[in-house]
Amino acid sequence: MLTETARPIDSYFVCATPRTGSSLLLGLLDSTGICGHPQAYFRSPDESLWADRWQLARTDESGFRYADYVRAARAAGSTPNGVFGAKLMWGTVGEVVDKMRTIHRDLADDDLGLLNRVFGRTGFVYLKRHDVLAQAVSWLRAEQTATWFVGGNGEID
């Protein structure tokens, strides 16, 4: 029996900090074939790369319309059953919401309402690593080697 708190979702965001296993989790969710194709679509430095991959029309300033970008991300990140998944790292959430406010100005003061308008009923998966020392060592090694993730299925990193 589904309750109000257990209702199905249309979209979800894996919310994490680096080196928590989020890329592993995204791969596992993607492999189900029903949990979307989650990637870090909204990582600002990578948005132009995704826009190029999706062949979005460029504006005069070599940018793109963010509404077009969100539609393309939603299409790329959804499985045939309509479920969308994406990763949002701790430093990304505010920026993404700010960009989406330019599309839906009427929800400027309602972050969750804004995400629900754009992505449908939205859920969140909060991922953390209990061994913060191992996380810090892993983070330092990734920074030093510029190797954040090996493998995967078409993600941009």
C-alpha positions in Angstrom: 0.0 0.0 0.0 1.4 3.4 -1.0 1.2 6.2 1.4 1.7 9.9 0.7 5.3 9.7 1.8 5.9 6.6 -0.4 4.3 7.8 -3.6 6.2 7.0 -6.8 8.6 9.7 -8.1 9.2 10.9 -11.6 12.8 12.1 -11.0 15.5 11.8 -8.4 18.8 13.4 -7.6 21.7 11.6 -6.0 23.1 14.3 -3.7 26.6 13.7 -2.5 30.1 15.0 -1.8 33.1 13.8 -3.9 34.5 10.3 -3.2 31.4 8.8 -1.6 30.8 6.2 -4.2 28.2 8.2 -6.2 29.6 7.2 -9.6 29.3 3.6 -8.6 25.8 4.1 -7.4 24.9 5.9 -10.7 26.2 3.0 -12.7 24.2 0.5 -10.6 21.0 2.6 -11.0 21.5 2.9 -14.7 22.1 -0.8 -15.1 18.5 -1.5 -13.8 17.0 -0.1 -17.0 14.2 1.5 -15.0 15.9 4.1 -12.8 16.9 6.6 -15.5 20.4 7.2 -16.8 21.8 9.3 -14.0 24.8 11.5 -14.7 26.2 14.8 -13.4 24.3 16.7 -16.1 24.2 19.9 -14.1 27.9 20.3 -13.2 28.6 23.8 -14.6 32.0 23.1 -16.1 30.6 20.2 -18.1 27.3 21.8 -19.3 28.9 23.0 -22.6 30.2 19.5 -23.3 26.8 18.0 -22.7 25.2 20.7 -24.9 27.6 19.8 -27.7 26.9 16.1 -27.3 23.2 16.9 -27.5 23.7 19.3 -30.4 21.9 22.1 -28.8 21.6 25.3 -30.8 24.0 28.0 -29.7 23.1 31.6 -28.9 25.0 34.6 -30.2 27.1 34.5 -27.1 28.1 30.8 -27.7 25.8 29.8 -24.9 22.5 27.9 -25.1 19.1 28.4 -23.7 18.9 26.8 -20.3 15.3 25.6 -20.9 16.6 23.7 -24.0 19.5 22.3 -21.9 17.1 21.0 -19.1 14.8 19.4 -21.7 17.8 17.6 -23.3 19.2 16.5 -19.9 15.8 15.2 -19.0 15.6 13.2 -22.3 19.1 11.8 -21.9 18.6 11.0 -18.2 15.3 9.2 -18.6 14.5 5.5 -19.2 11.5 4.5 -21.3 9.3 4.3 -18.2 9.8 8.1 -17.8 12.1 8.0 -14.7 14.8 10.7 -14.7 18.0 10.5 -12.6 20.9 12.9 -12.1 23.7 13.6 -9.7 23.9 16.9 -7.9 27.1 17.5 -5.8 27.0 19.8 -2.8 28.4 22.8 -4.6 26.0 22.5 -7.6 22.5 22.7 -6.1 22.3 26.5 -5.6 23.6 27.2 -9.0 21.2 24.8 -10.8 18.2 26.2 -8.9 19.3 29.8 -9.8 19.5 28.9 -13.5 16.1 27.2 -13.3 14.6 30.3 -11.7 15.3 32.1 -15.0 12.9 29.6 -16.7 10.2 29.6 -14.0 10.3 33.0 -12.3 7.0 32.4 -10.5 8.7 29.9 -8.2 11.7 32.0 -7.3 11.2 31.5 -3.6 10.3 27.7 -3.7 13.3 25.5 -4.6 11.5 22.2 -4.2 8.4 23.5 -6.0 10.8 24.6 -8.8 12.4 21.2 -9.1 9.0 19.5 -9.0 7.8 21.8 -11.8 10.8 21.0 -14.0 11.3 17.3 -13.2 7.9 16.1 -11.9 7.6 14.5 -8.4 11.3 14.7 -7.3 13.0 12.5 -4.8 16.5 12.8 -3.3 19.1 10.2 -2.4 21.6 11.5 0.1 24.9 9.7 0.0 27.6 10.0 2.5 30.8 8.1 3.4 31.1 7.2 7.0 34.9 6.8 6.9 35.7 10.5 6.3 39.5 9.9 6.6 39.4 7.4 3.7 37.2 9.9 1.8 39.8 12.6 2.3 42.6 10.4 1.2 40.7 9.3 -1.9 39.8 13.0 -2.7 43.4 14.0 -2.4 44.6 11.2 -4.7 41.9 12.1 -7.2 43.0 15.8 -7.1 46.7 14.8 -7.5 46.2 12.3 -10.3 43.3 14.1 -12.1 41.6 10.7 -12.1 38.2 10.9 -10.6 36.5 7.8 -12.1 37.5 5.1 -14.4 35.0 3.2 -16.5 31.4 4.1 -16.8 28.9 4.6 -19.6 29.4 7.8 -21.5 29.6 10.2 -18.5 31.6 13.4 -18.8 34.1 13.9 -16.0 
